[in-house]
Structure formats: C-alpha cells, structure tokens
C-alpha cells in the first residue's frame, strides 16, 4: 500500500513534486493517511492492525533504479524512443524519488488479523 503523510493530506496542498507525480501516474494512486487506512481496516472487521513505514527502503531502491535508468539511457532510448524514455522512465523515477525523499509518499506494509465467523 502507499499512503500520504498526514500533514500533507490534511493541508490539501500537495507539493509541486506530488502534483507532478500524480500527473505522471495518471492519478492512479488513491492514497489515504495511515490512520485512515487503519480505520478502514478496523471498520472492515480487522483487528491488531499495525503498519510498517517502508519509505527508507523504497526511497533507496527507487534512487538505485533511477541511477540505473540514467546509466542505460542510450539503450533504452534506442529501444523505446526519446519521448517514451523521458515521459515513462526518467521523469517517473525522478518524481518518485522526490516524493519519497520529501516523505510525501509512504510505501507501507500493513498487518492485520480477522477472525473467521
């Protein structure tokens, strides 16, 4: 799951980087705060809900991926074209790294239990 930090969501003013990320992903990420996800899981009958913020790991992996993409730019451009590379590869990964670094985007692991009736 991917979440947004509370202070960013509650202000209803995403950063320019987050706006750019939303554009690049066609708004496909319908993100809530961690507390709202936890509340929805509890409402759905789950208990012992816990979260694990995986931002640091994902941020580091996304940075490595961006560096690899930049290193392989010539090969990728030859395969998919300059415009496709710019729009779907480098720009996406740059935007992802930016919102992970700003902590505006949080990859999260959820754990919860639900008893069978």
Secondary structure, DSSP 8 states (H G I E B T S, - for coil): -EEE-HHHHHHT---HHHHHHHHHTTT------HHHHHHHHHHTT-EEEEEEE-HHHHHHHHHHHHHHHHHTHHHHHHHH-HHHHIIIIIHHHHHHHHHHHTTSEEEEEEEEE----
